[in-house]
Amino acid sequence: MAIKAVVFDFGGVLIDWNPEYLYRQLIPDEAERRWFLTHVCSMDWVVRQDGGQPIAEATAELIARFPDHEALIRAFYERWHEMVAGVLDDGVAIMEKLEAAEVPLFGLTNWSAETFPYAWENYPVLRRFRDIIVSGRVGLVKPDPAIFAAMLERIHAQMPGIEPSELVFIDDNPKNAAAATALGWYGVHHISAAQTEARLRELGCRFDQTRLANADRLGASARAPCSPRGLIRSLPQQILQRISQAFYRFARAFRHAFHADAQRFREAGGDARRQPFLHREFRVA
């Protein structure tokens, strides 16, 4: 049976997230750092937030258990963004090859609902999926079969009749990949991009080589993007991240200045009816 869609995990496959990036600064001694990340801010603790427990509540509970480590515990989520080094280019390259071949792509990630918006705003690659499930938003975490069922339901909404045996799930956690396999999917444990791509080819996933061959025959002009969307997709991920971050900062500053002007206008006794635009609400999604 042919593979009809591919589902990606994010952290460790597309996004380079690792608590070590922050705690190497905070706990220089490797043995002490390893003990702290194993026994205090452990992955079991992190997964509870990924499953929907409020960060403030989880932090308070952990500080109550380990009061001598309060500052280090608070740093975990207060400086969470320092654990994200950027995108994993080789993983993104696999995604882009599948995307070029028009393979439907979906996302299934264990991620806190409170921290995911930062990733969504700063890493545009995450917006290129047909649909995604964020564990913290649905109150389920991998490898629970229920979250795979929820993902399958989302896929069915766009691809009615698709079977689990027509799906591939890529995850850097072997337990999650095995859970998908147990449910009839093709679970792929992501160890390296080369191994993952080789496995996808074994499973019959199509990778579009036609565009590249045509571009070589027709010359550089054929490789030039022919649409704004093509132009955006041709940009390196790091540049897209910087554009997204700059836009977000601009929009936030504009919104602040806009409402400040509106407040000054009202305090000066201005007639709001003559300035209806001041009452429109601007949001950055």
Secondary structure, DSSP 8 states (H G I E B T S, - for coil): ----EEEE--BTTTEEE-THHHHHHH--SHHHHHHHHHHTS-HHHHHHHHTT--HHHHHHHHHHH-GGGHHHHHHHHHTGGGGEEEE-HHHHHHHHHHHHTT--EEEEE---TTTHHHHHHH-GGGGGSSEEEEHHHHT--TT-HHHHHHHHHHHHHHSTT--GGGEEEEESSHHHHHHHHHTTSEEEE-S-HHHHHHHHHHTT-----HHHHHHHHH-HHHHS-SSHHHHHHHS-HHHHHHHHHHHHHHHHHHHHHHHHHHHHHHHTT--GGG-GGGG------
